[in-house]
């Protein structure tokens, strides 16, 4: 009997010492409670205490993938998810838009970090010129972000064919969106 009590005590102590998962940790393999390879049908159990909004737009051929939005019970928009296949509960989560500033990388980057902070923490590989923004790609990571063209010089702001150099983005620029792609 004493051995059973001692064993239970050891298990309780070890369990209490185990590191709990930070719901806002963001790295190559996870965004909060989401992990790479997670299926759409798993979202209901992972976010049982939160709200999941599925935007059903019709068939996948005419409207593309259906977005899934995750909100806290208090209303804060946490994430927007894109499944690999529309209307398929066995599809994996392919893309994530970080909506809440509490999500943080191991290097301290959040959606409210400046371009200066991001480029100091990670090596920027390239910048793509899009219609309304510049998409900035991070080397060796599975995330990228968009910067409004309002921050950019006029010669590239209105010319979608112009090349945007990394040095053209001002240090104080804050990303509009932060994306994770698996």
Secondary structure, DSSP 8 states (H G I E B T S, - for coil): -HHHHHHHHHHHHHHHHS----TTBB-SSEETTEETT-BGGGHHHHTTTSEEEE---S-HHHH-S-EEEEE-TTS-EEEEEEESSTT-TT-BEEEEEE--TT-B-TT---TT-BHHHHHHHS-EEEEEE-SSEEEEEETTSSEEEEEEGGGS-HHHHS-TTS---GGGS-TT-B-SEEEEE-
